[in-house]
Amino acid sequence: MTDPKSDRPMRSGLKRVIDSRAAILDDARPKAVAQQRKRGRWAAREGIAALVDPERFVEYGGLVRHIALISVT
């Protein structure tokens, strides 16, 4: 994967963060979102988006992992 602002390859740590962020968004979880819809509910981020101003909301902790789940390489 290359950095979209240049032709240089993206650093592996940055790529890992971008991939991890993409994995927790609703687009990456279609089954979970469909299950919420079937129950007549919104996904969590949809509920937050309906309640707060998007320019003033910052999500913290979305990429937090318990130490037992982190593989040491």
Protein Blocks (a to p, Z undefined) as FASTA:
>chain_A
ZZfkbmbdcdfklmmmmmmmmmmpmklmmmlmmmmmmnopacfklmmmmmpcfklpcceh
klgccfklpccZZ
